[in-house]
Amino acid sequence: MFKLTPTGAEIVLHSFEGGTSDGSGPFGGVVRDTAGNLYGTTEFGGDMDEGIVFEVGKGKKLTVLHSFGQSTGDGAGPTAGLLRDSAGNLYGTTPNGGAHGSGAIFKVDPTGSETLFFSFPGDGSGGDAPAGGLVEDASGNLYGTTQLGGSFGCQLTDSCGAVFQVSPAGVETVLHSFSGPPSDGEEPLDGLISDSAGNLYGTTRLGGKNSCGIVFSVGE
């Protein structure tokens, strides 16, 4: 983990070591609280080598807030960054693990306690293997993508992926199932952004008329 000063100088904040007391393979970005602490995930490392949620304080000390895989049905292998809400809770996704082995949305509260907020159903209907991060609306609904699952079968994967909403009560709604080329995308790997009207925007790695991916929007 690094910091660049306004003059372009680099400062290394933390060098990951792996093992049970540190993470390995941070793919997503970090989020910052008002005190300057940074929060993120790694795909590997931790007690079970299934990844961690970490905090790096202003003194550059890393604290493991949660090691994935410690309990039956826990998430595993997070590849995206975190969403931090106004109460200081952290939300993220794992493409593996969960109650059905198809990925999960997790929550880490300000005390460092982790709970599974939602487990993807495992039959493809609600999407499988979320690899990207989450966005939140004013009502507390969470939005994201899954790289697999959805209603359509595609040539290169078992299914094409989906855009989903999960309510504060943990109820999922599939907003869009990707159908693949030539008229739609396939396999979104990243998260979404939203505008003031509630429209969601993202990308897919594959699909589109040239089978090279698309930029899409999903309206409310």
Accessible surface in RSA format (square Angstrom, percent):
REM  Atomic radii and reference values for relative SASA: ProtOr
REM  Chains: A
REM  Algorithm: Lee & Richards
REM  Probe-radius: 1.40
REM  Slices: 20
REM RES _ NUM      All-atoms   Total-Side   Main-Chain    Non-polar    All polar
REM                ABS   REL    ABS   REL    ABS   REL    ABS   REL    ABS   REL
RES MET A   1    43.26  22.4  12.14   8.0  31.12  74.1  23.19  19.7  20.07  26.6
RES PHE A   2   128.81  64.4 110.47  68.4  18.34  47.7 110.47  67.0  18.34  52.5
RES LYS A   3   106.16  51.8 101.04  62.0   5.13  12.2  52.96  47.7  53.21  56.7
RES LEU A   4   109.63  61.1  83.73  59.9  25.90  65.1  83.73  58.8  25.90  69.7
RES THR A   5    33.38  23.7  26.83  27.2   6.55  15.6  26.88  36.1   6.50   9.8
RES PRO A   6   146.66 106.9 101.05  92.1  45.60 165.8 114.68  94.7  31.98 198.7
RES THR A   7   127.31  90.6  87.35  88.6  39.96  95.2  85.27 114.5  42.04  63.6
RES GLY A   8    51.85  63.9   0.00   N/A  51.85  63.9  28.89  79.3  22.95  51.4
RES ALA A   9    52.54  48.3  42.16  65.1  10.37  23.6  51.74  72.9   0.80   2.1
RES GLU A  10   107.86  61.9  76.74  58.1  31.12  74.1  18.37  35.5  89.49  73.1
RES ILE A  11    61.04  34.7  57.61  42.9   3.43   8.3  61.04  44.0   0.00   0.0
RES VAL A  12    82.25  54.1  68.12  61.7  14.13  34.0  68.12  59.2  14.13  38.3
RES LEU A  13    28.68  16.0  23.79  17.0   4.88  12.3  24.07  16.9   4.61  12.4
RES HIS A  14    32.08  17.5  26.21  18.2   5.87  15.0  22.51  23.2   9.57  11.1
RES SER A  15    76.23  64.4  63.60  84.9  12.63  29.1  44.12  94.0  32.11  45.0
RES PHE A  16    46.95  23.5  16.41  10.2  30.54  79.5  16.52  10.0  30.42  87.1
RES GLU A  17   149.43  85.8 110.47  83.6  38.96  92.8  40.55  78.4 108.89  88.9
RES GLY A  18    14.36  17.7   0.00   N/A  14.36  17.7   7.91  21.7   6.45  14.4
RES GLY A  19    52.26  64.4   0.00   N/A  52.26  64.4  40.94 112.4  11.31  25.3
RES THR A  20    92.08  65.5  83.27  84.4   8.82  21.0  54.34  73.0  37.74  57.1
RES SER A  21    92.14  77.9  73.57  98.2  18.57  42.8  47.76 101.7  44.38  62.2
RES ASP A  22     8.01   5.6   8.01   8.0   0.00   0.0   5.17  12.2   2.84   2.8
RES GLY A  23     0.00   0.0   0.00   N/A   0.00   0.0   0.00   0.0   0.00   0.0
RES SER A  24    42.08  35.6  40.88  54.6   1.20   2.8  10.22  21.8  31.86  44.6
RES GLY A  25    26.58  32.8   0.00   N/A  26.58  32.8  21.17  58.1   5.41  12.1
RES PRO A  26    63.29  46.1  40.29  36.7  23.00  83.6  40.29  33.3  23.00 142.9
RES PHE A  27   140.25  70.2 104.67  64.8  35.59  92.6 107.75  65.3  32.50  93.0
RES GLY A  28    24.21  29.9   0.00   N/A  24.21  29.9   9.61  26.4  14.60  32.7
RES GLY A  29    53.65  66.2   0.00   N/A  53.65  66.2  41.42 113.7  12.23  27.4
RES VAL A  30    66.46  43.7  40.53  36.7  25.92  62.5  40.80  35.5  25.65  69.6
RES VAL A  31    38.85  25.6  34.06  30.8   4.78  11.5  38.85  33.8   0.00   0.0
RES ARG A  32   160.03  67.2 133.58  68.1  26.45  63.0  42.14  57.6 117.89  71.4
RES ASP A  33    13.47   9.4  10.42  10.4   3.05   7.2   4.58  10.8   8.89   8.9
RES THR A  34   141.78 100.8 108.28 109.8  33.50  79.8  85.39 114.7  56.39  85.2
RES ALA A  35    58.35  53.7  43.66  67.4  14.69  33.4  55.72  78.5   2.64   7.0
RES GLY A  36    10.86  13.4   0.00   N/A  10.86  13.4   1.81   5.0   9.05  20.3
RES ASN A  37    28.44  19.6  28.44  27.5   0.00   0.0   0.00   0.0  28.44  27.5
RES LEU A  38    29.67  16.5  29.67  21.2   0.00   0.0  29.67  20.8   0.00   0.0
RES TYR A  39    25.33  11.8  25.33  14.4   0.00   0.0   8.37   6.3  16.97  20.9
RES GLY A  40     0.47   0.6   0.00   N/A   0.47   0.6   0.47   1.3   0.00   0.0
RES THR A  41     3.37   2.4   0.99   1.0   2.39   5.7   0.55   0.7   2.82   4.3
RES THR A  42     0.09   0.1   0.00   0.0   0.09   0.2   0.09   0.1   0.00   0.0
RES GLU A  43    36.90  21.2  36.36  27.5   0.54   1.3   0.84   1.6  36.06  29.4
RES PHE A  44    95.72  47.9  95.72  59.3   0.00   0.0  95.72  58.0   0.00   0.0
RES GLY A  45     1.05   1.3   0.00   N/A   1.05   1.3   1.01   2.8   0.04   0.1
RES GLY A  46     3.14   3.9   0.00   N/A   3.14   3.9   0.10   0.3   3.04   6.8
RES ASP A  47    70.68  49.5  50.83  50.6  19.85  46.9  14.60  34.4  56.08  55.9
RES MET A  48   110.18  57.1  90.16  59.7  20.02  47.7  72.31  61.5  37.86  50.2
RES ASP A  49    87.84  61.5  80.15  79.8   7.69  18.2  29.81  70.1  58.03  57.9
RES GLU A  50    67.02  38.5  66.77  50.5   0.25   0.6   4.70   9.1  62.32  50.9
RES GLY A  51     0.13   0.2   0.00   N/A   0.13   0.2   0.00   0.0   0.13   0.3
RES ILE A  52     0.00   0.0   0.00   0.0   0.00   0.0   0.00   0.0   0.00   0.0
RES VAL A  53     0.00   0.0   0.00   0.0   0.00   0.0   0.00   0.0   0.00   0.0
RES PHE A  54     2.23   1.1   2.23   1.4   0.00   0.0   2.23   1.4   0.00   0.0
RES GLU A  55    40.22  23.1  40.12  30.4   0.10   0.2   2.82   5.5  37.39  30.5
RES VAL A  56     2.03   1.3   1.47   1.3   0.56   1.3   1.47   1.3   0.56   1.5
RES GLY A  57    19.90  24.5   0.00   N/A  19.90  24.5  14.07  38.6   5.83  13.1
RES LYS A  58   162.45  79.3 127.37  78.1  35.08  83.5  83.58  75.2  78.87  84.0
RES GLY A  59    71.27  87.9   0.00   N/A  71.27  87.9  39.57 108.6  31.70  71.0
RES LYS A  60    98.14  47.9  89.38  54.8   8.76  20.9  54.07  48.7  44.08  46.9
RES LYS A  61   157.75  77.0 148.33  91.0   9.42  22.4  98.07  88.3  59.68  63.6
RES LEU A  62    25.20  14.0   5.71   4.1  19.49  49.0   5.71   4.0  19.49  52.4
RES THR A  63    61.65  43.8  57.91  58.7   3.74   8.9  43.27  58.1  18.38  27.8
RES VAL A  64    45.94  30.2  22.61  20.5  23.33  56.2  22.61  19.6  23.33  63.3
RES LEU A  65    38.61  21.5  23.42  16.8  15.19  38.2  24.92  17.5  13.69  36.8
RES HIS A  66    22.05  12.0  17.09  11.9   4.95  12.7  14.42  14.9   7.62   8.9
RES SER A  67     4.83   4.1   3.48   4.7   1.34   3.1   0.32   0.7   4.51   6.3
RES PHE A  68     0.23   0.1   0.00   0.0   0.23   0.6   0.00   0.0   0.23   0.7
RES GLY A  69    24.21  29.9   0.00   N/A  24.21  29.9  11.08  30.4  13.14  29.4
RES GLN A  70    99.71  55.8  64.23  46.9  35.48  84.5  23.12  49.2  76.59  58.1
RES SER A  71    71.70  60.6  58.72  78.4  12.98  29.9  49.40 105.2  22.31  31.3
RES THR A  72   148.07 105.3 111.78 113.3  36.28  86.5  83.61 112.3  64.46  97.4
RES GLY A  73    26.92  33.2   0.00   N/A  26.92  33.2  17.49  48.0   9.43  21.1
RES ASP A  74    10.04   7.0   0.92   0.9   9.12  21.6   1.98   4.7   8.07   8.0
RES GLY A  75     0.09   0.1   0.00   N/A   0.09   0.1   0.02   0.0   0.08   0.2
RES ALA A  76    12.19  11.2  12.19  18.8   0.00   0.0  12.19  17.2   0.00   0.0
RES GLY A  77     5.94   7.3   0.00   N/A   5.94   7.3   5.84  16.0   0.10   0.2
RES PRO A  78     0.60   0.4   0.25   0.2   0.35   1.3   0.25   0.2   0.35   2.2
RES THR A  79    32.42  23.1  24.66  25.0   7.75  18.5  24.43  32.8   7.98  12.1
RES ALA A  80     9.60   8.8   4.73   7.3   4.87  11.1   8.20  11.5   1.40   3.7
RES GLY A  81    18.56  22.9   0.00   N/A  18.56  22.9  11.18  30.7   7.38  16.5
RES LEU A  82    14.45   8.0   0.00   0.0  14.45  36.3   1.94   1.4  12.51  33.7
RES LEU A  83    32.76  18.2  30.24  21.6   2.52   6.3  32.50  22.8   0.26   0.7
RES ARG A  84    85.86  36.0  63.13  32.2  22.73  54.1   7.76  10.6  78.09  47.3
RES ASP A  85    21.25  14.9  15.78  15.7   5.48  12.9   9.26  21.8  11.99  12.0
RES SER A  86   130.23 110.0  81.06 108.2  49.16 113.3  59.64 127.0  70.58  98.9
RES ALA A  87    68.83  63.3  43.17  66.6  25.66  58.4  54.99  77.4  13.84  36.7
RES GLY A  88    12.37  15.3   0.00   N/A  12.37  15.3   5.15  14.1   7.23  16.2
RES ASN A  89    17.86  12.3  17.86  17.3   0.00   0.0   0.00   0.0  17.86  17.3
RES LEU A  90     4.48   2.5   4.48   3.2   0.00   0.0   4.48   3.1   0.00   0.0
RES TYR A  91    21.02   9.8  21.02  12.0   0.00   0.0   3.06   2.3  17.96  22.1
RES GLY A  92     0.75   0.9   0.00   N/A   0.75   0.9   0.75   2.0   0.00   0.0
RES THR A  93     3.01   2.1   1.26   1.3   1.75   4.2   0.84   1.1   2.17   3.3
RES THR A  94     0.09   0.1   0.09   0.1   0.00   0.0   0.09   0.1   0.00   0.0
RES PRO A  95    14.39  10.5  11.63  10.6   2.76  10.0  11.63   9.6   2.76  17.2
RES ASN A  96    79.58  54.9  79.58  76.9   0.00   0.0  15.92  38.3  63.66  61.5
RES GLY A  97    19.22  23.7   0.00   N/A  19.22  23.7  14.83  40.7   4.40   9.8
RES GLY A  98     6.33   7.8   0.00   N/A   6.33   7.8   0.00   0.0   6.33  14.2
RES ALA A  99    69.78  64.2  37.66  58.1  32.12  73.1  40.83  57.5  28.96  76.7
RES HIS A 100   109.18  59.7  78.74  54.7  30.44  77.9  51.65  53.2  57.53  66.9
RES GLY A 101    53.65  66.2   0.00   N/A  53.65  66.2  25.84  70.9  27.81  62.3
RES SER A 102    15.78  13.3  11.02  14.7   4.76  11.0   4.88  10.4  10.90  15.3
RES GLY A 103     0.21   0.3   0.00   N/A   0.21   0.3   0.00   0.0   0.21   0.5
RES ALA A 104     0.11   0.1   0.11   0.2   0.00   0.0   0.11   0.1   0.00   0.0
RES ILE A 105     0.00   0.0   0.00   0.0   0.00   0.0   0.00   0.0   0.00   0.0
RES PHE A 106     0.13   0.1   0.13   0.1   0.00   0.0   0.13   0.1   0.00   0.0
RES LYS A 107    58.50  28.5  58.50  35.9   0.00   0.0  10.46   9.4  48.03  51.2
RES VAL A 108     0.20   0.1   0.17   0.2   0.03   0.1   0.17   0.1   0.03   0.1
RES ASP A 109    43.05  30.2  39.44  39.3   3.61   8.5  12.07  28.4  30.98  30.9
RES PRO A 110    94.35  68.8  54.64  49.8  39.71 144.3  62.83  51.9  31.51 195.9
RES THR A 111   122.11  86.8  81.53  82.7  40.58  96.7  84.23 113.1  37.88  57.3
RES GLY A 112    17.26  21.3   0.00   N/A  17.26  21.3   8.05  22.1   9.21  20.6
RES SER A 113    58.91  49.8  47.58  63.5  11.33  26.1  28.80  61.3  30.11  42.2
RES GLU A 114    33.11  19.0  10.04   7.6  23.07  54.9   0.77   1.5  32.35  26.4
RES THR A 115    77.27  55.0  72.63  73.6   4.64  11.1  66.90  89.9  10.38  15.7
RES LEU A 116    61.71  34.4  31.38  22.4  30.34  76.3  31.38  22.0  30.34  81.6
RES PHE A 117    48.50  24.3  29.77  18.4  18.73  48.7  33.83  20.5  14.67  42.0
RES PHE A 118    30.49  15.3  24.35  15.1   6.13  16.0  30.49  18.5   0.00   0.0
RES SER A 119    24.18  20.4  11.60  15.5  12.59  29.0   7.60  16.2  16.58  23.2
RES PHE A 120     0.08   0.0   0.00   0.0   0.08   0.2   0.00   0.0   0.08   0.2
RES PRO A 121    48.01  35.0  32.21  29.4  15.80  57.4  34.74  28.7  13.27  82.5
RES GLY A 122    37.17  45.8   0.00   N/A  37.17  45.8   6.21  17.0  30.96  69.3
RES ASP A 123   111.98  78.4  72.67  72.3  39.31  93.0  47.43 111.6  64.55  64.4
RES GLY A 124    12.02  14.8   0.00   N/A  12.02  14.8  11.57  31.8   0.44   1.0
RES SER A 125    71.47  60.4  51.79  69.1  19.68  45.3  48.66 103.6  22.82  32.0
RES GLY A 126     3.57   4.4   0.00   N/A   3.57   4.4   3.57   9.8   0.00   0.0
RES GLY A 127     0.00   0.0   0.00   N/A   0.00   0.0   0.00   0.0   0.00   0.0
RES ASP A 128    29.23  20.5  29.23  29.1   0.00   0.0   6.30  14.8  22.92  22.9
RES ALA A 129    14.06  12.9  14.06  21.7   0.00   0.0  14.06  19.8   0.00   0.0
RES PRO A 130     0.13   0.1   0.13   0.1   0.00   0.0   0.13   0.1   0.00   0.0
RES ALA A 131    15.64  14.4  10.89  16.8   4.75  10.8  11.40  16.1   4.23  11.2
RES GLY A 132     2.10   2.6   0.00   N/A   2.10   2.6   1.16   3.2   0.94   2.1
RES GLY A 133    16.77  20.7   0.00   N/A  16.77  20.7  14.12  38.7   2.65   5.9
RES LEU A 134    15.45   8.6   0.00   0.0  15.45  38.8   0.20   0.1  15.26  41.1
RES VAL A 135    28.97  19.1  27.94  25.3   1.03   2.5  28.97  25.2   0.00   0.0
RES GLU A 136    65.18  37.4  39.24  29.7  25.94  61.8   6.89  13.3  58.29  47.6
RES ASP A 137    43.64  30.6  29.68  29.5  13.96  33.0  31.46  74.0  12.18  12.1
RES ALA A 138   118.72 109.2  67.78 104.6  50.93 115.9  81.16 114.3  37.56  99.5
RES SER A 139    82.53  69.7  57.82  77.2  24.71  56.9  29.32  62.4  53.21  74.5
RES GLY A 140    21.13  26.1   0.00   N/A  21.13  26.1  14.61  40.1   6.52  14.6
RES ASN A 141    23.65  16.3  23.65  22.9   0.00   0.0   0.00   0.0  23.65  22.9
RES LEU A 142     3.55   2.0   3.55   2.5   0.00   0.0   3.55   2.5   0.00   0.0
RES TYR A 143    10.29   4.8  10.29   5.9   0.00   0.0   7.73   5.8   2.56   3.2
RES GLY A 144     0.39   0.5   0.00   N/A   0.39   0.5   0.39   1.1   0.00   0.0
RES THR A 145     1.96   1.4   0.90   0.9   1.06   2.5   0.56   0.8   1.39   2.1
RES THR A 146     0.09   0.1   0.00   0.0   0.09   0.2   0.09   0.1   0.00   0.0
RES GLN A 147    33.29  18.6  33.29  24.3   0.00   0.0   1.34   2.9  31.95  24.2
RES LEU A 148    59.04  32.9  59.04  42.2   0.00   0.0  59.04  41.5   0.00   0.0
RES GLY A 149     0.45   0.6   0.00   N/A   0.45   0.6   0.12   0.3   0.33   0.7
RES GLY A 150    13.15  16.2   0.00   N/A  13.15  16.2   0.10   0.3  13.05  29.2
RES SER A 151    91.05  76.9  52.02  69.4  39.03  89.9  33.02  70.3  58.03  81.3
RES PHE A 152    95.82  47.9  91.04  56.4   4.79  12.5  95.33  57.8   0.49   1.4
RES GLY A 153    65.13  80.3   0.00   N/A  65.13  80.3  27.26  74.8  37.87  84.8
RES CYS A 154    20.57  15.6   1.33   1.5  19.24  45.2   8.65  21.9  11.92  12.9
RES GLN A 155   175.15  97.9 132.14  96.6  43.01 102.4  50.97 108.5 124.19  94.2
RES LEU A 156   122.70  68.3  92.00  65.8  30.70  77.2  95.69  67.2  27.01  72.7
RES THR A 157    29.62  21.1  15.78  16.0  13.84  33.0  26.02  35.0   3.60   5.4
RES ASP A 158   138.81  97.2 113.49 113.0  25.32  59.9  35.65  83.9 103.16 102.9
RES SER A 159    15.70  13.3  15.70  21.0   0.00   0.0   8.98  19.1   6.72   9.4
RES CYS A 160     0.12   0.1   0.00   0.0   0.12   0.3   0.00   0.0   0.12   0.1
RES GLY A 161     0.00   0.0   0.00   N/A   0.00   0.0   0.00   0.0   0.00   0.0
RES ALA A 162     0.00   0.0   0.00   0.0   0.00   0.0   0.00   0.0   0.00   0.0
RES VAL A 163     0.00   0.0   0.00   0.0   0.00   0.0   0.00   0.0   0.00   0.0
RES PHE A 164     0.29   0.1   0.29   0.2   0.00   0.0   0.29   0.2   0.00   0.0
RES GLN A 165    39.58  22.1  39.58  28.9   0.00   0.0   0.00   0.0  39.58  30.0
RES VAL A 166     0.00   0.0   0.00   0.0   0.00   0.0   0.00   0.0   0.00   0.0
RES SER A 167    24.48  20.7  24.41  32.6   0.06   0.1  23.08  49.1   1.40   2.0
RES PRO A 168    79.12  57.7  58.20  53.1  20.92  76.1  61.12  50.5  18.00 111.9
RES ALA A 169    90.94  83.6  50.08  77.3  40.86  92.9  63.63  89.6  27.31  72.4
RES GLY A 170    21.43  26.4   0.00   N/A  21.43  26.4   6.49  17.8  14.94  33.5
RES VAL A 171    95.61  62.9  91.19  82.6   4.42  10.7  94.44  82.1   1.17   3.2
RES GLU A 172    38.83  22.3  12.99   9.8  25.84  61.5   5.12   9.9  33.71  27.5
RES THR A 173    66.62  47.4  62.25  63.1   4.37  10.4  44.97  60.4  21.65  32.7
RES VAL A 174    52.33  34.4  26.92  24.4  25.41  61.2  26.92  23.4  25.41  68.9
RES LEU A 175    66.43  37.0  36.26  25.9  30.17  75.9  39.91  28.0  26.52  71.4
RES HIS A 176    63.49  34.7  57.92  40.3   5.57  14.3  40.34  41.6  23.16  26.9
RES SER A 177    14.61  12.3   7.48  10.0   7.13  16.4   5.06  10.8   9.55  13.4
RES PHE A 178     1.14   0.6   0.75   0.5   0.39   1.0   0.75   0.5   0.39   1.1
RES SER A 179    44.36  37.5  28.16  37.6  16.20  37.3  15.95  34.0  28.41  39.8
RES GLY A 180     1.58   1.9   0.00   N/A   1.58   1.9   0.21   0.6   1.36   3.1
RES PRO A 181    59.40  43.3  37.94  34.6  21.46  78.0  38.11  31.5  21.29 132.3
RES PRO A 182    99.99  72.9  93.18  84.9   6.82  24.8  93.18  76.9   6.82  42.4
RES SER A 183   104.04  87.9  64.70  86.3  39.34  90.6  50.50 107.5  53.53  75.0
RES ASP A 184    19.17  13.4  18.09  18.0   1.08   2.6   7.82  18.4  11.35  11.3
RES GLY A 185     0.00   0.0   0.00   N/A   0.00   0.0   0.00   0.0   0.00   0.0
RES GLU A 186     4.68   2.7   4.68   3.5   0.00   0.0   0.00   0.0   4.68   3.8
RES GLU A 187    15.96   9.2  15.96  12.1   0.00   0.0   0.33   0.6  15.64  12.8
RES PRO A 188     0.12   0.1   0.03   0.0   0.09   0.3   0.03   0.0   0.09   0.6
RES LEU A 189    70.57  39.3  60.56  43.3  10.01  25.2  60.60  42.6   9.97  26.8
RES ASP A 190    95.69  67.0  93.01  92.6   2.67   6.3  21.67  51.0  74.02  73.8
RES GLY A 191    16.82  20.7   0.00   N/A  16.82  20.7   8.34  22.9   8.47  19.0
RES LEU A 192    11.16   6.2   0.04   0.0  11.13  28.0   1.34   0.9   9.82  26.4
RES ILE A 193   120.31  68.5 118.83  88.5   1.48   3.6 120.14  86.5   0.18   0.5
RES SER A 194    59.40  50.2  30.85  41.2  28.55  65.8   8.59  18.3  50.81  71.2
RES ASP A 195    54.25  38.0  37.66  37.5  16.59  39.2  35.93  84.6  18.32  18.3
RES SER A 196   130.06 109.9  80.28 107.1  49.79 114.7  59.23 126.1  70.83  99.2
RES ALA A 197    73.89  67.9  43.40  67.0  30.49  69.4  55.40  78.0  18.50  49.0
RES GLY A 198    18.74  23.1   0.00   N/A  18.74  23.1  16.12  44.2   2.62   5.9
RES ASN A 199    42.76  29.5  42.76  41.3   0.00   0.0   2.33   5.6  40.43  39.1
RES LEU A 200     5.06   2.8   5.06   3.6   0.00   0.0   5.06   3.6   0.00   0.0
RES TYR A 201    79.21  37.0  77.62  44.2   1.59   4.1  52.33  39.3  26.88  33.1
RES GLY A 202    10.04  12.4   0.00   N/A  10.04  12.4   9.69  26.6   0.35   0.8
RES THR A 203    67.62  48.1  65.39  66.3   2.23   5.3  45.70  61.4  21.93  33.2
RES THR A 204     8.23   5.9   0.00   0.0   8.23  19.6   1.09   1.5   7.14  10.8
RES ARG A 205   125.02  52.5 104.81  53.4  20.22  48.1  48.06  65.7  76.96  46.6
RES LEU A 206    27.22  15.2  27.22  19.5   0.00   0.0  27.22  19.1   0.00   0.0
RES GLY A 207     0.94   1.2   0.00   N/A   0.94   1.2   0.00   0.0   0.94   2.1
RES GLY A 208     4.88   6.0   0.00   N/A   4.88   6.0   4.88  13.4   0.00   0.0
RES LYS A 209   173.64  84.7 143.52  88.1  30.12  71.7  86.01  77.4  87.63  93.3
RES ASN A 210   106.88  73.7  84.71  81.9  22.17  53.4  23.91  57.6  82.97  80.2
RES SER A 211    62.67  53.0  51.97  69.4  10.70  24.6  30.67  65.3  32.00  44.8
RES CYS A 212   104.04  78.7  74.23  82.8  29.80  70.0  31.75  80.4  72.29  77.9
RES GLY A 213    24.26  29.9   0.00   N/A  24.26  29.9   3.48   9.5  20.78  46.5
RES ILE A 214    44.55  25.3  32.27  24.0  12.28  29.6  41.52  29.9   3.03   8.2
RES VAL A 215   122.58  80.7  94.14  85.2  28.44  68.5  94.14  81.8  28.44  77.1
RES PHE A 216    20.09  10.1  12.52   7.8   7.57  19.7  20.06  12.2   0.04   0.1
RES SER A 217    71.81  60.7  45.66  60.9  26.16  60.3   9.80  20.9  62.01  86.9
RES VAL A 218    20.04  13.2  16.61  15.0   3.43   8.3  19.70  17.1   0.34   0.9
RES GLY A 219    48.91  60.3   0.00   N/A  48.91  60.3  18.77  51.5  30.15  67.5
RES GLU A 220   155.31  89.2  78.77  59.6  76.53 182.2  66.53 128.7  88.77  72.5
END  Absolute sums over single chains surface
CHAIN  1 A    10325.6       7239.2       3086.4       5661.8       4663.9
END  Absolute sums over all chains
TOTAL         10325.6       7239.2       3086.4       5661.8       4663.9
